Amino acid sequence: MAKQANSYRFSFGPWNISTGADPFGPPVRKEVPFAKKIREYRELGFTHVQLHDDDVVPADWDSVQTSKGVAKVKKMLDGEGLTGEFIAPRLWEDPRTIDGGYTANKAADRTYARERTRRAVDIARMMDIDLMVLWPAREGTYIREAKDASQAVGRLVEAIDDILKTDAKIRVVGEMKPNEPMDQAYCPTVGHFMGLVYRTLDPKRVGVLIESAHSILAGLDPADDMAYALWHGKLWGVHLNDQNGLKYDQDKTFGSVDLRRAFNQVWVLERAKYYDIGVVGLDIKAMRTTKQADATKHLANSLAMFNHLLELVRSVDAGKVEELRAARDYEGLERYILEHILGRKGR
């Protein structure tokens, strides 16, 4: 189906329909089968699916099993009219990556991380997906002296180069986060990763994915991070959500904490015509108190919020904004934006 002009495409990951377990408590909802999750996408208004390698097939399957399993999942998505957005190697849950994957001190652990990533590239190829997301979850330290930080940065670049060599068509995006699960990440922000992009084997195929909460955790504004990456022509993925302060990654419903911050993210994406660049991804969790019957309501709410804010962004009087900017009347501009968000148009 051809994409309509100026229309956005949306995605989420199967993990966004969850059992509600957290570090302090067990599951509170039943696990929803993968096939049922896939059927929910179109019903909710989504067209793309975010996937880890082991969402598609178990990580320990051999090449024959993997090929058959990938074909089955690809057929399932095709049958629902869905497209895989990206593949991401889920390295952080394996015992061999407790000290990091690409930056681990132990050579055998680094080899495992590289080999599993190459396998993820193969899965992407079989799924007709050209985008790989790297979330360097454990590429950091709990104490500064544990690793050679300079060497670790070089190893990250080497790992990206290895992906680029594995497939001539694959694009790689880094999803940066300053902390959690590691105390300190080697590339905590978009700016840090952008410094690596231009040192890779083929910078034209390396970009970034920006998650709202990750920017907020770094004390930065997601809209500014997005604008920075857009200037470089490197914003190829977004994960919209919200975050209540500088704490653990909450993955709250988009716009649920700070409407103006959410408005500005949509503002930046719309002015850059992001609908022609990439897919708008959501990475959000249902509240732990959510009942089984409402296990997808947070996804519907976030999509509705994006579309509502998009309508507001598109109805902003651009001439008035430029007039207030020219007059350096930022007080007036702030009131105009706030009243526009509140629906008090024309005042």
Stockholm file with secondary structure:
# STOCKHOLM 1.0

chainA/1-347         MAKQANSYRFSFGPWNISTGADPFGPPVRKEVPFAKKIREYRELGFTHVQLHDDDVVPADWDSVQTSKGVAKVKKMLDGEGLTGEFIAPRLWEDPRTIDGGYTANKAADRTYARERTRRAVDIARMMDIDLMVLWPAREGTYIREAKDASQAVGRLVEAIDDILKTDAKIRVVGEMKPNEPMDQAYCPTVGHFMGLVYRTLDPKRVGVLIESAHSILAGLDPADDMAYALWHGKLWGVHLNDQNGLKYDQDKTFGSVDLRRAFNQVWVLERAKYYDIGVVGLDIKAMRTTKQADATKHLANSLAMFNHLLELVRSVDAGKVEELRAARDYEGLERYILEHILGRKGR
#=GR chainA/1-347 SS CCCCTTCCCEEECGGGSCCCCBTTBCCCSCCCCHHHHHHHHHHHTCCEEEEEHHHHSCTTCCHHHHHHHHHHHHHHHHHTTCEEEEEECCCTTSGGGTTCSTTCSSHHHHHHHHHHHHHHHHHHHHTTCCEEEECCTTSEESSGGGSCHHHHHHHHHHHHHHHHHHCSSCEEEEECCSSSSSSEESSCSHHHHHHHHTTSSCGGGEEEEEEHHHHHHTTCCHHHHHHHHHHTTCEEEEEECBCSSSSSCCCBCTTSSCHHHHHHHHHHHHHTTGGGTCCEEECCCCCTTCCGGGTTHHHHHHHHHHHHHHHHHHTSCHHHHHHHHHTTCHHHHHHHHHHHHTTCTTC
#=GC SS_cons         CCCCTTCCCEEECGGGSCCCCBTTBCCCSCCCCHHHHHHHHHHHTCCEEEEEHHHHSCTTCCHHHHHHHHHHHHHHHHHTTCEEEEEECCCTTSGGGTTCSTTCSSHHHHHHHHHHHHHHHHHHHHTTCCEEEECCTTSEESSGGGSCHHHHHHHHHHHHHHHHHHCSSCEEEEECCSSSSSSEESSCSHHHHHHHHTTSSCGGGEEEEEEHHHHHHTTCCHHHHHHHHHHTTCEEEEEECBCSSSSSCCCBCTTSSCHHHHHHHHHHHHHTTGGGTCCEEECCCCCTTCCGGGTTHHHHHHHHHHHHHHHHHHTSCHHHHHHHHHTTCHHHHHHHHHHHHTTCTTC
//
